[in-house]
Amino acid sequence: MLLALTVPQVLTLLFLAVIAAWLAELLVGNAPTFGFIGAVVFSLLGVWLFITLPWLDLSFEPRLEDIPVVRGLLGGIVVTSLFAYVQKKRRV
């Protein structure tokens, strides 16, 4: 599905990653390594990871440019929050 991405799909992935990174920072209270840019990178990884999961396909999910929005946001928030939480525990 995501092997041949178009420009609008890449922009949609980046948009979802930025929103998910911001929400993850609000949940955890701090950003992972390299601040907000690092959070966006981790979030982009999470968005891509959760979108490509075949068993988590919801037929009623809203889509932007054929990219599932809820799964993307959830993946970005989970991965970014996990990395930020682990780093927060290491600093203490």
C-alpha positions as CSV (number, residue, x, y, z in Angstrom):
1,M,0.0,0.0,0.0
2,L,2.6,2.5,1.0
3,L,5.4,1.5,-1.4
4,A,4.5,4.1,-4.0
5,L,3.6,7.3,-2.2
6,T,2.4,10.4,-3.9
7,V,3.2,13.9,-2.8
8,P,-0.2,14.5,-1.2
9,Q,0.2,11.2,0.8
10,V,3.6,12.2,2.0
11,L,2.2,15.6,3.1
12,T,-0.6,13.9,4.9
13,L,1.8,11.6,6.7
14,L,3.8,14.7,7.8
15,F,0.7,16.5,8.9
16,L,-0.5,13.5,11.0
17,A,3.0,13.2,12.5
18,V,3.1,16.8,13.6
19,I,-0.3,16.6,15.2
20,A,0.5,13.3,16.9
21,A,3.9,14.7,18.2
22,W,2.2,17.7,19.7
23,L,-0.5,15.5,21.4
24,A,2.2,13.1,22.7
25,E,4.1,16.0,24.2
26,L,1.0,17.2,25.9
27,L,0.3,13.7,27.3
28,V,3.8,13.0,28.6
29,G,4.9,16.5,29.5
30,N,8.3,16.5,27.7
31,A,9.7,15.9,24.3
32,P,12.0,13.0,23.3
33,T,15.5,13.6,22.1
34,F,16.1,16.6,19.9
35,G,12.9,18.4,21.0
36,F,9.9,18.8,18.8
37,I,11.8,17.8,15.6
38,G,12.7,14.5,17.3
39,A,9.1,14.1,18.4
40,V,8.0,14.5,14.8
41,V,10.5,11.9,13.6
42,F,9.4,9.4,16.2
43,S,5.8,10.2,15.4
44,L,6.4,9.7,11.7
45,L,7.8,6.3,12.5
46,G,4.7,5.5,14.6
47,V,2.3,6.8,11.9
48,W,3.9,4.7,9.2
49,L,4.1,1.6,11.5
50,F,0.4,1.7,12.5
51,I,-0.8,2.4,9.0
52,T,1.0,-0.6,7.6
53,L,-0.5,-3.0,10.2
54,P,-2.8,-5.3,8.2
55,W,-4.8,-6.6,11.1
56,L,-5.9,-3.2,12.4
57,D,-7.9,-2.2,9.4
58,L,-11.1,-0.4,10.3
59,S,-13.6,0.0,7.4
60,F,-15.4,3.0,9.0
61,E,-12.2,5.0,9.7
62,P,-11.9,8.5,8.1
63,R,-9.2,8.7,5.4
64,L,-7.1,11.5,4.0
65,E,-5.5,10.7,0.6
66,D,-6.2,7.0,1.3
67,I,-4.3,7.2,4.7
68,P,-6.3,6.2,7.8
69,V,-6.4,9.2,10.1
70,V,-7.3,7.5,13.5
71,R,-4.7,4.7,13.1
72,G,-2.1,7.2,12.1
73,L,-2.7,9.6,15.0
74,L,-2.8,6.7,17.4
75,G,0.4,5.2,16.1
76,G,2.2,8.5,16.3
77,I,1.0,9.3,19.8
78,V,1.9,5.8,21.1
79,V,5.4,5.6,19.7
80,T,6.3,9.2,20.6
81,S,4.9,8.9,24.1
82,L,6.7,5.7,24.7
83,F,10.1,7.1,23.7
84,A,9.5,10.4,25.6
85,Y,8.4,8.4,28.7
86,V,11.5,6.1,28.6
87,Q,13.8,9.1,28.3
88,K,12.0,10.9,31.1
89,K,12.6,7.9,33.4
90,R,16.3,7.7,32.4
91,R,16.9,11.3,33.4
92,V,15.5,10.8,36.9
